[in-house]
Amino acid sequence: MKSLHTCIRVKDLEKSVEFYKDAFGYVETRRADFPEGNFTLVFLALPGESYELELTYNYDREEPYDLGNGYGHIALGVEDLEAKYKELSDKGYEVTELKGLNPGKPNYFFAIDPDGYKIEVIRL
């Protein structure tokens, strides 16, 4: 068994692609349009990794997706948490406060993508 990808549905495909590339360094690995099914798939991966994030764009979707109460988050690890936090904040992305589950140094924060999906950024 091998994990292959996680799919999220997005309202503005290019805005979402740009967010994941700019905020976290994802690269587009492939794109496929399916006009007969009314959707486009874009696969993104972090350099050197095979696990992908699949962005699904449905052509006729006008309203935002209801993320419901079942989705949690995507988690990414970084060596320098404070530097990534500052970078995303300086770029104007929505981020939560730096937090920690144990007393002491914070070890995570969340960034919010254009559709409201949470990405947890954890200190490695």
C-alpha positions as CSV (number, residue, x, y, z in Angstrom):
1,M,0.0,0.0,0.0
2,K,1.1,3.5,-0.7
3,S,-0.7,6.9,0.0
4,L,-1.2,8.6,-3.4
5,H,-3.2,11.9,-2.9
6,T,-5.7,13.9,-1.1
7,C,-8.5,15.7,-3.0
8,I,-10.1,19.0,-2.1
9,R,-12.7,20.8,-4.2
10,V,-11.9,24.5,-5.0
11,K,-14.0,27.3,-6.3
12,D,-11.3,29.3,-8.0
13,L,-8.8,26.9,-9.5
14,E,-6.0,29.4,-10.4
15,K,-6.3,31.2,-7.1
16,S,-5.9,27.9,-5.2
17,V,-3.0,26.7,-7.4
18,E,-1.2,30.0,-6.8
19,F,-1.8,29.8,-3.0
20,Y,-0.3,26.3,-2.7
21,K,2.6,27.2,-4.9
22,D,3.4,30.5,-3.3
23,A,2.6,29.7,0.3
24,F,4.2,26.3,0.5
25,G,6.3,25.6,-2.6
26,Y,4.0,23.0,-4.2
27,V,4.7,22.4,-7.9
28,E,2.1,21.3,-10.4
29,T,2.7,17.7,-11.5
30,R,-0.2,17.3,-13.9
31,R,-3.4,18.8,-15.0
32,A,-6.4,17.2,-16.8
33,D,-9.5,18.8,-18.2
34,F,-12.7,16.8,-18.4
35,P,-15.2,19.0,-20.3
36,E,-17.6,16.1,-20.7
37,G,-17.7,15.7,-16.9
38,N,-17.5,19.5,-16.3
39,F,-14.4,19.5,-14.2
40,T,-10.6,20.0,-14.1
41,L,-8.1,18.2,-11.9
42,V,-4.8,19.7,-10.9
43,F,-2.2,17.6,-9.0
44,L,0.4,19.4,-6.8
45,A,3.3,17.9,-4.9
46,L,6.1,19.2,-2.7
47,P,9.5,18.9,-4.4
48,G,11.0,15.4,-3.9
49,E,7.7,13.9,-2.7
50,S,5.4,11.7,-4.7
51,Y,2.3,12.2,-2.5
52,E,0.0,14.7,-4.2
53,L,-2.7,17.2,-3.4
54,E,-5.5,17.0,-5.9
55,L,-7.5,20.2,-6.6
56,T,-10.8,19.5,-8.2
57,Y,-12.5,22.4,-10.0
58,N,-16.1,21.9,-11.1
59,Y,-16.9,24.4,-13.9
60,D,-20.4,25.4,-12.9
61,R,-19.9,25.9,-9.2
62,E,-20.8,29.4,-8.1
63,E,-21.2,29.2,-4.4
64,P,-18.4,28.2,-1.9
65,Y,-18.2,24.6,-0.8
66,D,-19.6,23.7,2.6
67,L,-16.6,22.3,4.4
68,G,-18.8,20.7,6.9
69,N,-17.7,19.5,10.3
70,G,-15.8,16.4,9.2
71,Y,-12.8,18.0,7.5
72,G,-9.8,18.6,9.8
73,H,-6.7,19.8,8.0
74,I,-3.7,19.0,5.9
75,A,-0.4,19.0,7.9
76,L,3.0,20.2,6.6
77,G,6.3,20.2,8.5
78,V,8.9,22.9,8.5
79,E,12.3,23.4,10.1
80,D,11.8,27.1,10.9
81,L,8.2,27.6,12.1
82,E,8.7,31.3,12.9
83,A,10.2,32.1,9.5
84,K,7.3,30.3,7.7
85,Y,4.8,32.1,9.9
86,K,6.4,35.5,9.1
87,E,6.6,34.7,5.4
88,L,2.9,33.8,5.2
89,S,1.8,36.8,7.4
90,D,3.9,39.2,5.3
91,K,2.3,37.9,2.1
92,G,-1.1,38.6,3.6
93,Y,-2.3,35.1,4.0
94,E,-4.7,34.3,6.8
95,V,-2.9,32.6,9.6
96,T,-3.8,31.7,13.2
97,E,-1.5,32.6,16.2
98,L,1.5,30.4,16.9
99,K,0.4,27.8,19.3
100,G,1.7,24.8,21.3
101,L,0.0,21.9,23.0
102,N,2.6,21.8,25.7
103,P,4.0,24.6,27.8
104,G,7.0,26.3,26.2
105,K,7.9,27.1,22.6
106,P,5.0,27.1,20.1
107,N,5.1,24.2,17.6
108,Y,2.3,24.9,15.1
109,F,-0.1,27.3,13.5
110,F,-2.8,27.1,10.8
111,A,-2.9,28.8,7.4
112,I,-6.2,29.1,5.6
113,D,-6.5,28.6,1.9
114,P,-8.8,30.6,-0.5
115,D,-11.6,28.1,0.1
116,G,-11.3,28.0,3.8
117,Y,-9.4,24.7,4.1
118,K,-6.9,24.7,7.0
119,I,-3.3,23.7,6.6
120,E,-1.5,23.0,9.8
121,V,2.2,24.0,9.8
122,I,4.2,22.0,12.4
123,R,7.7,22.5,13.6
124,L,9.8,19.5,12.6
